[in-house]
Amino acid sequence: MKGKFTFIATIEKDPETGLFIGYIPSLPGAHTQAATLDELSRNLEEVASLCLEELTEIDLEKIQSEFVGTQQIMVNI
């Protein structure tokens, strides 16, 4: 199943290092970090490509997901 894949990445900023951390929830192993958002985007494309190369045809069919949205949850303790 060759073709073009579109993924949603989750991005957070590490308060200790100041690095942006990104991962693609629907693609196991697809995570990286970078100092800038542009660099992070390039890194995510590269890691996604590498992860896709490792998947079988059946696995490729399973990774397609539909983006629904995000929620910020605030908890007082």
C-alpha positions as CSV (number, residue, x, y, z in Angstrom):
1,M,0.0,0.0,0.0
2,K,2.2,2.8,-1.3
3,G,1.0,6.3,-1.3
4,K,0.6,9.5,0.6
5,F,-0.2,9.4,4.3
6,T,-1.4,12.2,6.5
7,F,-0.9,12.2,10.3
8,I,-1.8,14.4,13.2
9,A,1.2,15.0,15.5
10,T,0.9,16.1,19.1
11,I,3.5,18.7,20.1
12,E,4.5,19.8,23.6
13,K,7.3,21.9,25.0
14,D,9.5,20.5,27.7
15,P,9.8,23.2,30.4
16,E,13.2,21.9,31.6
17,T,15.0,21.7,28.2
18,G,12.9,24.2,26.2
19,L,12.8,21.6,23.4
20,F,9.6,20.8,21.4
21,I,8.6,17.2,21.6
22,G,6.4,15.7,18.9
23,Y,4.8,12.3,18.4
24,I,2.3,10.8,16.1
25,P,-0.2,8.8,18.2
26,S,-1.4,6.6,15.4
27,L,2.1,5.6,14.2
28,P,3.9,3.5,16.8
29,G,7.5,4.7,17.4
30,A,7.0,8.0,15.7
31,H,8.4,10.6,18.2
32,T,11.2,13.1,18.1
33,Q,12.3,16.5,19.5
34,A,13.9,19.7,18.2
35,A,14.8,23.2,19.2
36,T,12.4,24.8,16.7
37,L,9.0,24.0,15.3
38,D,10.4,24.0,11.8
39,E,13.1,21.5,12.7
40,L,10.5,19.4,14.6
41,S,8.3,19.3,11.5
42,R,11.2,18.0,9.4
43,N,12.1,15.5,12.1
44,L,8.6,14.2,12.3
45,E,8.4,13.7,8.5
46,E,11.6,11.8,8.6
47,V,10.7,9.6,11.5
48,A,7.2,8.9,10.1
49,S,8.8,7.8,6.8
50,L,11.2,5.5,8.6
51,C,8.3,4.0,10.7
52,L,6.2,3.5,7.6
53,E,9.0,1.6,5.9
54,E,9.0,-1.0,8.7
55,L,5.2,-1.7,8.5
56,T,3.6,-4.5,6.5
57,E,0.7,-3.9,4.1
58,I,-1.8,-5.1,6.8
59,D,-0.2,-2.7,9.4
60,L,-0.4,0.2,6.9
61,E,-4.1,-0.3,6.6
62,K,-4.6,-0.2,10.4
63,I,-2.7,3.1,11.0
64,Q,-5.3,5.3,9.2
65,S,-7.2,7.3,11.8
66,E,-9.6,10.2,11.8
67,F,-8.7,13.3,13.7
68,V,-11.5,14.3,16.1
69,G,-10.0,17.1,18.2
70,T,-8.0,17.9,21.2
71,Q,-8.9,18.7,24.8
72,Q,-7.1,20.5,27.5
73,I,-7.8,18.9,30.9
74,M,-7.2,21.0,34.0
75,V,-7.1,19.2,37.4
76,N,-6.8,20.8,40.8
77,I,-5.0,18.8,43.4
